[in-house]
Amino acid sequence: QVQLVQSGAEVKKPGASVKVSCKASGYTFTKYGLSWVRQAPGQGLEWVGWVSSRNDRTNYAHKFEGRVTMTADTSTRTVYMDLKSLRSDDTAVYYCARDDWNLFDYWGQGTLVTVSS
Amino acid sequence: QSALTQPPSASGSPGQSVTISCTGTSSDVGAYNYVSWYQQHPGKVPKVMIYQVNKRPSGVPNRFSGSKSGNTASLTVSGLQPEDEGDYYCSSYAGSNMDIVFGGGTKLTVL
């Protein structure tokens, strides 16, 4: 069965960086890209960006360009999201989701990133 | 890209129908037939209910249907059941880069 398993919760100080991983299993990894979506406490869903699982293509939401880097490692079937220059309003649950033309059909369990001094 | 506009709340009694709107622009909802709808229960991961405007993934009850007219997409839940209560989000491709934009979410209450 398709599974996306994310790394554990993180606590970071303002200005630091965080790297969240998402390991995929149960399907042909290179057939689908993955998107990252975040949800601040009590707030709605926000798309962060997309990464191809077969080449180096990425597409980041404008507000995150310059601060986010998404990569995929086909050898380990793992996708990474690296977010730098963290601010308190980056505190959120970050989800990876398999992306089939804006159909997010499988989601990771979420990773809480807390930014606090 | 700006978020799509959804009503903050909607409600209906069991057995009734309710429709949630999702209003965008000619650069997102109006430009693409790639509108999706997600249901989220408190503390849970979102679940896709509708994709490509009106397609239902396997396992989603046929009480859920989607449509689009111009720059506005809609999700209709017929025959409301208590388990339909939750937050609903629409999403669409946006702009020439095909970014993805979400609506602000609608809290559906089954009275």
Interface residues (C-beta under 8 A of the other chain):
Chain A: S35 V37 G44 L45 E46 W47 W50 N59 A61 H62 Y95 W101 N102 L103 F104 D105 W107 G108 Q109 G110
Chain B: Q1 A3 Y32 Y34 V35 S36 Y38 Q40 V45 P46 V48 Y51 Q52 P57 D87 Y89 S91 S92 Y93 N97 M98 D99 I100 V101 F102 G103 G104 G105
